[in-house]
Amino acid sequence: MTSSRFALAAAFTLFGVSAAALGETVPSAAPAADEFAWYAATLKPGATGVLEKEGTVYFHYRSPMKGSGMFREERAAGPAMSAVERMVFAWISSNAVSVAAPAGPFSGIPGTWFDAKAEATRAIRNLPSRVLHRGADGDDYVFTMAVAKNDLLAESAKGPFEARPEAHERQWKESVRKSLTAPDRMAFFRDCGALDLWTLLSEQTSGTKAIEWSEKTQSADCRAAVESLRKSASGAPEPAAPEWISLLGEFPERAEAETNTVPGIASDARVATMLLSFGSCPAPVGGTAPDLDRMLLLLDEPATNAAATAELAAIVAVSPGVEMPWCLLGDRLLDAGAPHLALSAFRNALRANHASAFALDGLRRGYLALGKPALARGVAALILALSEDGSLSSAAAATLSEPDR
């Protein structure tokens, strides 16, 4: 079987259409000065089919209208337009050139988010086309669309939809942004290995319900929350799940030890709990607007300046529901050699803003620092979809291209 015939067979499989459903090829007619007169006399009365004539391809669909009443034509319109779209897709696929699989960071994102049918529909609807007829013709419904053959060949020259890098990039960005609020978002983020959003957006796996804690039972309460998160990875894909389980298995001891090496970070009970619970203790929504200028000055202080770190933590305590203070604290903690607490800080920022590319980049850097490349790739993939910052996107693409170590 040739590659073009294989592509055509794949097109039929994708859309659930048999070759017979496309009808017979309409025989060519003598050229006419008036295209519409030629169409009305020759092509319109004919059976469903495809005709190439003088640099134009005509996709012609005719079928009996069912039922009666004033809406029978409207009921036939949708299926007719869909049938013509399938015919156009089959033409493009049968002429598609063979190209290599897509390269770049988007090709390595796991899951079932790529929809070739959606890409085909988009490409077909963006083709310059003319509708010669749309409506009733006696008891039949007729839909005929004309497309310049050069435009069809140009689309075919891009290769199969699954092998187009720009299609992967477009669909990934659309999928992530849509899934932030979609009902099926949990399965989407789990299957793509984005375990932070998977847990932060789920009541069942991350404790978005307020955990029961007090200053006396803080350590036990936080350990219970982290253990619940660790167990949640049972349904996550390889290799992210083993890294997640390993990280959270050691997290309570490592995070508590880091609070001893960074003076002042645990002085506020709420901040300490939000850090030691790995972002599972929710903060109030919003809060007092923080002093951004002061925070940036504190961030410029050397990582060994414990007083500056403590002051930054105090600013977070006043605005625990605001994204930016957590991001800056996370940066500070990474520089101070406390990567586990830094991860918690960035997760708390991500809870405040699920689409925060800055928080995701902090997680990426934290996971890399702890030798967790699969978890780093999970958040890097989200950065590519959400970031408008070129440097963040470049760093994320580099992380996605790195193999497991």
N, C-alpha and C positions, 0 to 999 in steps of 0.2 A: 504494500500500500504506500503510495507516495505521501510526502508530508502534507501536501495540500488536501488530499483526500482524507488523511487522518484528521486534519484540522476541521474539516467539514463534518466528519463523524462526531468529533468532540462537540461541535456546535449543536448538533441535533441532541446529543446526550444532555448538554447543559440546559437546553430549553425544553426538553421533553417533546421534540417534534420529529416525526418521521419524514423521510424524503418524499413520500407520497403526499404528505400534508401540504407540501409547497406547490403542488400542482404541476402541470406540464409546462414546458417552455413554450412561450407564445411565438409562433412563426413570425419572421421578419416581414414587414410590409414595404412597399415602394415608398421612397421619400415623398413627403408632402410639404408644400410651401407653408401651410398653416398647421402647426403641431397639434393644436386642439381639434381642428377638423379631422386630422388623421387619427387622433386618439379616439374621437367619438365614433368614427366610422370603422376603425379596425381593431384597436386594442380594448376599448371599453366593453364591447359585446363578448369578448373572448373569455376563456376559462382562466382561473387563477394561474399566475406564472410570472416569470422574469424575462424581460426582453432587453437586449443591448442593441442600440440603434444610434448611429451617428454621434458617438461620444457620450451618449446618455444611457443610463440603465433605468428601466421602468419596472417597478415592483407593483404588481397588480393582484388585487385580492377580491374575489367575488364569492358570496355565499348566500343561501336562502335566508330571509328573515323569518324568525320563528314567532308564533303567537299572533296576537292581534292587538289593536288599540293604538293610541296615539304615541306611545313610548317605545314601540317595537324597533324603530330605527335607532333610537338612543341606546337601547340594549345591545344592538349589534355593533355600535361604533367602537366600543372598547376592545372587544375581541378582534375586530378587523385591524385596528391600529397595532395591536400586539402581534398579530400574524405577520403584518408587513415588517415590523421590527425584527422578527425572527428571520424573515427572508433576507433582509439587509445584513444581519449578522452572519448568516450562512454564506452570503456572497463575500463579505470581508474575510471570514475565516478560511474559505476555500482558496483565497488568493494571498493569505498571510505568508510573509517570509519567515524563514526559520532564524531565530535569534537566540543568543545565550540567555541563561536564567538571569534574573535581575541581580545586579551587584549593589553593594552599599548596605548601610545599617538596617534599612527596612526589610530587607530580604531575610534577615535572621530572627525576626520577631516571631515567637511561636504562637499557636492558637489558630482559630478558624475565622479570623476577622476579615480576611480578604474575600470579596464577593465578585467573581468574574462577571456574573450576570449584571450586577449594578454598573460595573465599568462598561460593559457592552451597551447597556441602555444609555448611559451618559454619552458615549462616543457617537452612537447612532443619532441621538437627538441633537447633537451639536453639528452634524453634517449639514452643509448647505443643501437644501432640498426644495422641491416644488410639489405641492399636492395638486394633481390634475383633476381628481374627483374624490368627493367624500360625501356619500349619501345614498339614497335609494335609487334603484333603477328597476322599476317594476316591482316584483316581489323579492328582488335580491338587494343586498347591501354591497356597494362597491367602494373600495378605497384604493387609489392608485397614487404612488409617489415616484417622482423622477429625481435622480441624483446623477450629477456629472460623474462619468467613469473615472476621471482623474482624481476627484475627491475620494472616491471609494478606494482607489489604488493607493493614494497617499495614506489613508487610514490603515490599509492592509500592510503597508511597508513598515509600520511601527511594530509589527510582530504580534504574537498572541497577547491578550490582555494580561495574563498571568506573568508575562515576562517584561512588563513595562515598569521601570523603576518609578516613574512619575505617578503611575497608578497606585503603587504600593504606598508612596508617601502621602498622596491625597487621601486614600482610604484610611490609613492609620490615623492621620490627624482627625478626620471626621469621626472615626470610630471612638477614639479616646474622648473627645469633647462630648459626643452624644452619650457615651456610657457613664459619664460622671453623674448623670441624672436618670438614666434609663432603668427600667425595672429589672433587666437582666444584667446589671452592671457587675454583680458579684462573680458570675461565671466568666464574664469577659476578662476582668482583671486577674482572676485566679489562673485562667488558662494561658494568659500572657506572662505569667511569672511576676506580675506587679503586686507583690504580697503586702506592701504597705497600704496602698489604697484598698486592696481586698479586705484587710482587717480593719482599717480605719472607717470604712463605710458599712461595716456589718455589726449590728447589735449582738449577733450570736457569737462572733469570734473575737471581738476586740474590746468589749465592755464599754460601748458608747453610752449604755446606761451607767449612771454614777456608781462606782464601786464603793462598797461600804468600807470606810477607813476612819481611823482616828490617829492622833499622834502616838498613842500607846501601841496601836496594832499596825502601824504604817508598814513596817517591813513585811509582816505576814500578808497583809492585804495586797501589797504590790507584787510579792512573789506569786500569789494565787492568780493575779491578773496575767502575769508573764507566762505562767504555766498554761493557762487557758489559751493564750496566743500560740505557745509552742505546739500544743496538741492540734490546733486548727490547721496545721500544715499537712495533715494526712491526705487531704484531697488536692494538694498543690502539685504542679508538674515537676519532674526532674529537670535540671539539677538544683532548682531554687529551694525545694522543700528540705533536702538534707542540710543545706546551709542555714536555713531558717531555724530548723530544730537544733542544730549545733550552736548557733549564736545565742538563742534564747535559753538553752540549757545552762550556759555559763553566765548569762547576763546578770542575774541578781547579785552574785558575788562580785563580779567585775565592776558593776555600776556602783555598788556600795563602797567598794574600795576606792573608786575614783572620787567619790564625795569627800574622802579623807585627804586626797592629794590636791583638791581644789578648794581651799578654804572659802567659806561663805556661800558656796553653791547650794547647800541644803539648809540654810538658816531659816528660810520661809517654808512652813510645813506643806502648803499647797504646791509650791514649785518643786519641792523635794518629791512629793508623791507623783506629780505629773512626769517627773524624770524617771523615778525608780519603777514606775508601772509601765514603762515603754510607751508612753502616750495613751494609756488606757484610762486615765482619770480625766474626764472632760472638764474644760474650763468654761466659765461664764462667757456668753456671747459678747463680743466687742470688749469694751473697757475704756479706761482713760487714755486719751491720745498720748503716746509716749514722746519723749524729747529725742527726736531722731538725731539732731546735731550732737547731743551729749553722747548718745549711743555710739555714733561713729568715732567720736574722740576716744571713747573707752576701747573701741575695737583696735585703735591704732597703738594702744599701750602694749608693751611686751607681754607675752603669754605668762611670764613669771610674775607679773604684777597682780598678786592675789586680790588686792583692794579693788582694782579695776574690774576684775571678774565678779567679785561680790557685789559691786555697785550695779553692774549690768544685770545680775540675777535679781537685784532689788527692783529694778525697772520692770522686769518681767513679772514680778509679783504684783505690781500695781496694775498691769495690763495683761493678765494671763490668757485672754481670749483674742489677742492681737497677733497677727502673723509675724511682722518684722522683728520685734524684740526676740522672739524665739529663734529666728534665723541667725541674727547677730550673735546670740548666746551660743548657738550651735557652732558657728565659726570659731568663736572664742574657745570653746571646749575642745574642738579639734586641735587648735594650736597649742592648747595647754596639755595635750596628751591624755585626754579623757574621751576616747571615741565612742564608748558605750553611752555615756551621758549625752554626747553630741547627737547621736542617732535619735535619742528620745526628744531632744530639743527640736530637731527638724521634723519629727513626727507630730509634735504638738503644733508646729507651724502649719503642717499639712492638714491637721484637723481644722485649723482656723480657716484655711483656704485650700480646698481640695485640688485646685489647679495651679498651685504655687510651684513654678519652675525653679525658684531659688531654693525652696525647701527640698525639692526632689534632687537638686544638684548637691545639696549638703548630704543627703542620704547616700547618693552615689559615691561621694568622696569618703564618707564614713565607712561604707561597706568595703571599698577598695583598701582602705587603711587596715581593716580587720581581715583582709584576705577572703572576702566573700564575693567573687566576681559575678556569680549568677544573680545574686540579689542586686548588685550594682547595675547589671544589665537590665533588670526589671524596671528600675526607676529611670535608667537612661532612655529606655524606649518611651517612657511617658514624657520625658523632657523634650524629645524630638517632636512630640505632638503638641506640646503646650507652650514651649518657649518662643519668644520673639527676639531673644538675645543670641546673636551669632556665636559668641564665645561659649555660652552654655550648650548650644546645639553642637558645636564642633567637639567639645569635650565629651558629650554624650555619644556622638557617633564614634569617637575613638574608643570609648568603653565597649560599645556593642561589637566592635570589630576585633576585640582582644579575645583570644581563646582562653578556656579554663586553664588555670595553672595547677 
